[in-house]
Amino acid sequence: QVQLVESGGGLVQPGGSLKLSCGVSGFTFSDYAMSWYRQAPGKERELVATISSTARSTSYADSVKGRFTISRDNAKKTVDLQMNSLKPEDTAVYYCSAVRTNSRYWGQGTQVTVSS
């Protein structure tokens, strides 16, 4: 049974930091690139960051470059998203996703709220 479970969301003040984690089971983690997406109320889901299966390459949305860092541990089957200098516009439900050719899995999401 495939499972992706996000954790680490919560309420943080503008300028603060949060670290999201996603633990997976039920598939060969090291075969999949991993991504974080987010969806704000009334908006479409958007890609935030991606890391390759080997962790050799990463990519980020322009809106989070320099503030967010994606990382993974293939031994622990986890992918993290370190979020610094958070802004109110970062408020959203954040989802982790595993992807390879013809296959994609999603977690259930974790809420991040940036507000004073």
TIKOL-167982 format. One record per residue: residue number from 0; residue in one letter; chain; z, y, x of N, C-alpha, C in turn. Coordinates in Angstrom, 3 decimals. Example, Ala and Ser with C-alpha at 12.3 -4.5 7.8 and 13.67 -1.06 7.14 Angstrom:
2
(0 A A (7.800 -5.690 13.190) (7.800 -4.500 12.300) (7.800 -3.300 13.200));
(1 S A (7.080 -2.250 12.850) (7.140 -1.060 13.670) (7.870 0.030 12.900));
This chain:
116
(0 Q A (0.000 -1.189 0.844) (0.000 0.000 0.000) (0.000 1.235 0.877));
(1 V A (-1.000 2.088 0.668) (-1.111 3.308 1.450) (-0.097 4.346 0.973));
(2 Q A (0.624 4.912 1.916) (1.568 5.975 1.592) (1.506 7.073 2.638));
(3 L A (1.485 8.316 2.185) (1.632 9.487 3.035) (2.741 10.318 2.393));
(4 V A (3.794 10.572 3.134) (4.950 11.256 2.585) (5.249 12.501 3.413));
(5 E A (5.073 13.662 2.782) (5.355 14.933 3.448) (6.824 15.308 3.285));
(6 S A (7.332 16.039 4.246) (8.687 16.565 4.181) (8.763 17.860 4.981));
(7 G A (9.846 18.603 4.777) (10.074 19.804 5.565) (9.784 21.113 4.871));
(8 G A (9.267 21.036 3.658) (8.999 22.272 2.934) (10.278 22.949 2.479));
(9 G A (10.129 24.166 1.978) (11.287 24.897 1.491) (11.010 26.374 1.380));
(10 L A (12.085 27.128 1.254) (12.020 28.584 1.123) (12.355 29.212 2.476));
(11 V A (11.518 30.137 2.917) (11.740 30.805 4.196) (11.367 32.271 4.052));
(12 Q A (12.027 33.109 4.807) (11.722 34.535 4.771) (10.461 34.836 5.577));
(13 P A (9.777 35.910 5.241) (8.617 36.317 6.041) (8.999 36.461 7.506));
(14 G A (8.119 35.966 8.376) (8.401 35.976 9.800) (9.113 34.738 10.298));
(15 G A (9.577 33.916 9.377) (10.308 32.716 9.742) (9.395 31.550 10.094));
(16 S A (10.028 30.411 10.339) (9.302 29.209 10.747) (9.722 28.009 9.911));
(17 L A (8.814 27.084 9.760) (9.072 25.786 9.141) (8.248 24.742 9.880));
(18 K A (8.748 23.511 9.892) (7.979 22.398 10.447) (7.821 21.343 9.372));
(19 L A (6.578 21.083 9.012) (6.269 20.024 8.059) (5.978 18.734 8.808));
(20 S A (6.385 17.627 8.213) (6.089 16.317 8.780) (5.472 15.428 7.712));
(21 C A (4.635 14.518 8.159) (4.004 13.554 7.251) (4.085 12.188 7.904));
(22 G A (4.764 11.274 7.258) (4.841 9.905 7.727) (3.915 9.022 6.901));
(23 V A (3.253 8.080 7.559) (2.272 7.272 6.838) (2.555 5.787 7.023));
(24 S A (2.024 5.012 6.101) (2.076 3.559 6.189) (0.938 2.987 5.371));
(25 G A (0.609 1.730 5.648) (-0.391 1.046 4.848) (-1.817 1.119 5.357));
(26 F A (-2.036 1.801 6.481) (-3.362 1.829 7.087) (-3.188 2.078 8.585));
(27 T A (-4.262 1.900 9.320) (-4.210 2.048 10.771) (-4.289 3.528 11.128));
(28 F A (-3.133 4.115 11.324) (-3.008 5.558 11.525) (-3.893 6.060 12.660));
(29 S A (-3.945 5.343 13.749) (-4.665 5.811 14.930) (-6.184 5.804 14.753));
(30 D A (-6.674 5.250 13.646) (-8.117 5.260 13.367) (-8.548 6.503 12.601));
(31 Y A (-7.592 7.289 12.146) (-7.877 8.387 11.230) (-7.595 9.746 11.854));
(32 A A (-8.516 10.685 11.611) (-8.171 12.083 11.821) (-7.185 12.482 10.733));
(33 M A (-6.345 13.447 11.042) (-5.340 13.893 10.083) (-5.474 15.391 9.860));
(34 S A (-5.301 15.775 8.628) (-5.412 17.182 8.266) (-4.241 17.619 7.407));
(35 W A (-3.982 18.906 7.455) (-3.093 19.553 6.496) (-3.944 20.490 5.645));
(36 Y A (-3.740 20.395 4.345) (-4.355 21.281 3.379) (-3.250 22.027 2.647));
(37 R A (-3.633 23.079 1.951) (-2.676 23.768 1.089) (-3.386 24.277 -0.159));
(38 Q A (-2.590 24.416 -1.206) (-3.117 24.936 -2.463) (-2.103 25.885 -3.070));
(39 A A (-2.515 27.123 -3.191) (-1.673 28.142 -3.810) (-1.981 28.179 -5.310));
(40 P A (-1.048 28.686 -6.100) (-1.272 28.753 -7.552) (-2.554 29.510 -7.887));
(41 G A (-3.391 28.909 -8.717) (-4.619 29.547 -9.153) (-5.736 29.548 -8.128));
(42 K A (-5.521 28.876 -6.999) (-6.547 28.857 -5.949) (-6.972 27.433 -5.642));
(43 E A (-8.123 27.304 -5.007) (-8.594 25.995 -4.606) (-7.829 25.506 -3.379));
(44 R A (-7.802 24.198 -3.238) (-7.189 23.606 -2.055) (-8.012 23.989 -0.822));
(45 E A (-7.322 24.394 0.237) (-8.029 24.804 1.446) (-7.524 24.034 2.658));
(46 L A (-8.437 23.809 3.593) (-8.111 23.120 4.822) (-7.370 24.078 5.750));
(47 V A (-6.232 23.622 6.263) (-5.411 24.443 7.147) (-5.609 24.060 8.608));
(48 A A (-5.518 22.761 8.895) (-5.612 22.312 10.280) (-6.000 20.843 10.310));
(49 T A (-6.687 20.451 11.384) (-7.107 19.070 11.571) (-6.854 18.666 13.012));
(50 I A (-6.472 17.406 13.189) (-6.302 16.847 14.525) (-7.049 15.520 14.575));
(51 S A (-7.755 15.293 15.672) (-8.533 14.073 15.791) (-7.622 12.852 15.927));
(52 S A (-8.224 11.683 15.806) (-7.444 10.439 15.845) (-6.706 10.259 17.172));
(53 T A (-7.306 10.773 18.244) (-6.693 10.644 19.572) (-5.862 11.861 19.958));
(54 A A (-5.850 12.864 19.097) (-5.142 14.133 19.357) (-5.817 14.971 20.427));
(55 R A (-7.031 14.618 20.820) (-7.714 15.381 21.862) (-8.287 16.688 21.358));
(56 S A (-8.505 16.791 20.053) (-9.053 18.034 19.524) (-8.332 18.446 18.257));
(57 T A (-8.226 19.741 18.083) (-7.614 20.321 16.899) (-8.472 21.482 16.417));
(58 S A (-8.334 21.803 15.149) (-9.019 22.962 14.601) (-8.142 23.583 13.526));
(59 Y A (-8.336 24.878 13.323) (-7.482 25.623 12.404) (-8.300 26.582 11.552));
(60 A A (-7.795 26.834 10.362) (-8.357 27.909 9.551) (-8.070 29.232 10.251));
(61 D A (-8.987 30.175 10.102) (-8.797 31.476 10.750) (-7.483 32.132 10.334));
(62 S A (-7.082 31.902 9.104) (-5.888 32.554 8.578) (-4.595 32.085 9.235));
(63 V A (-4.622 30.945 9.927) (-3.391 30.421 10.527) (-3.483 30.286 12.040));
(64 K A (-4.640 30.579 12.620) (-4.803 30.458 14.072) (-3.776 31.310 14.802));
(65 G A (-3.160 30.703 15.806) (-2.164 31.409 16.590) (-0.771 31.359 15.998));
(66 R A (-0.659 30.887 14.757) (0.650 30.810 14.098) (1.063 29.372 13.814));
(67 F A (0.095 28.524 13.499) (0.378 27.130 13.141) (-0.110 26.209 14.260));
(68 T A (0.607 25.100 14.426) (0.218 24.089 15.400) (0.328 22.706 14.777));
(69 I A (-0.766 21.954 14.842) (-0.770 20.584 14.325) (-0.599 19.629 15.504));
(70 S A (0.159 18.560 15.282) (0.364 17.556 16.321) (0.554 16.200 15.651));
(71 R A (0.424 15.147 16.434) (0.593 13.802 15.879) (1.221 12.893 16.915));
(72 D A (1.866 11.851 16.413) (2.448 10.813 17.255) (1.953 9.475 16.710));
(73 N A (0.994 8.894 17.387) (0.399 7.652 16.875) (1.373 6.484 16.925));
(74 A A (2.325 6.526 17.814) (3.320 5.453 17.872) (4.261 5.519 16.668));
(75 K A (4.627 6.726 16.276) (5.540 6.904 15.145) (4.789 7.024 13.814));
(76 K A (3.459 7.156 13.882) (2.635 7.317 12.671) (3.041 8.564 11.896));
(77 T A (3.141 9.647 12.616) (3.497 10.911 11.985) (2.546 12.027 12.425));
(78 V A (2.385 12.995 11.558) (1.639 14.204 11.886) (2.484 15.390 11.433));
(79 D A (2.586 16.376 12.291) (3.426 17.529 12.032) (2.601 18.807 11.951));
(80 L A (3.160 19.787 11.270) (2.563 21.118 11.239) (3.685 22.118 11.487));
(81 Q A (3.685 22.695 12.679) (4.647 23.736 13.014) (4.085 25.067 12.562));
(82 M A (4.842 25.749 11.702) (4.371 26.999 11.120) (5.308 28.124 11.546));
(83 N A (4.774 29.078 12.279) (5.543 30.230 12.753) (4.999 31.516 12.146));
(84 S A (5.782 32.560 12.246) (5.378 33.884 11.744) (4.822 33.783 10.325));
(85 L A (5.552 33.105 9.482) (5.083 32.857 8.122) (4.962 34.140 7.318));
(86 K A (3.954 34.146 6.456) (3.662 35.296 5.603) (3.753 34.878 4.145));
(87 P A (3.964 35.818 3.242) (3.997 35.464 1.817) (2.725 34.744 1.365));
(88 E A (1.596 35.089 1.941) (0.347 34.440 1.556) (0.224 32.996 2.042));
(89 D A (1.192 32.539 2.823) (1.227 31.124 3.218) (1.899 30.264 2.144));
(90 T A (2.438 30.902 1.121) (3.080 30.165 0.033) (2.074 29.262 -0.663));
(91 A A (2.404 27.971 -0.730) (1.497 26.981 -1.312) (2.165 25.619 -1.290));
(92 V A (1.537 24.675 -1.961) (1.873 23.274 -1.774) (1.018 22.760 -0.618));
(93 Y A (1.677 22.151 0.353) (0.991 21.655 1.539) (0.852 20.135 1.452));
(94 Y A (-0.356 19.662 1.733) (-0.670 18.239 1.649) (-1.158 17.718 2.995));
(95 C A (-0.729 16.542 3.359) (-1.368 15.898 4.507) (-2.421 14.927 3.991));
(96 S A (-3.417 14.717 4.824) (-4.549 13.879 4.440) (-5.048 13.113 5.653));
(97 A A (-5.369 11.864 5.419) (-5.966 11.012 6.449) (-7.440 10.816 6.113));
(98 V A (-8.307 10.939 7.107) (-9.731 10.853 6.820) (-10.484 10.114 7.917));
(99 R A (-11.410 9.297 7.499) (-12.410 8.712 8.357) (-13.638 8.493 7.506));
(100 T A (-14.687 7.998 8.078) (-15.930 7.815 7.329) (-15.669 7.007 6.063));
(101 N A (-16.029 7.572 4.931) (-15.950 6.883 3.631) (-14.529 6.545 3.201));
(102 S A (-13.540 7.221 3.756) (-12.170 6.915 3.375) (-11.302 8.142 3.545));
(103 R A (-10.516 8.457 2.528) (-9.574 9.575 2.603) (-8.349 9.244 1.769));
(104 Y A (-7.201 9.568 2.328) (-5.934 9.386 1.620) (-5.180 10.713 1.582));
(105 W A (-4.366 10.867 0.525) (-3.600 12.101 0.333) (-2.120 11.806 0.138));
(106 G A (-1.297 12.741 0.585) (0.106 12.703 0.247) (0.349 13.421 -1.064));
(107 Q A (1.607 13.484 -1.466) (1.951 14.078 -2.762) (2.221 15.572 -2.661));
(108 G A (2.361 16.075 -1.450) (2.549 17.504 -1.239) (3.996 17.922 -1.103));
(109 T A (4.182 19.047 -0.406) (5.507 19.643 -0.259) (5.367 21.154 -0.408));
(110 Q A (6.286 21.751 -1.154) (6.198 23.178 -1.467) (6.732 24.012 -0.312));
(111 V A (5.965 25.019 0.049) (6.407 26.025 1.014) (6.362 27.372 0.316));
(112 T A (7.492 28.059 0.313) (7.577 29.377 -0.313) (8.073 30.378 0.720));
(113 V A (7.279 31.418 0.938) (7.632 32.464 1.893) (7.951 33.724 1.093));
(114 S A (9.214 34.081 1.079) (9.643 35.205 0.253) (10.965 35.751 0.756));
(115 S A (11.131 37.054 0.577) (12.407 37.665 0.943) (13.332 37.727 -0.266));
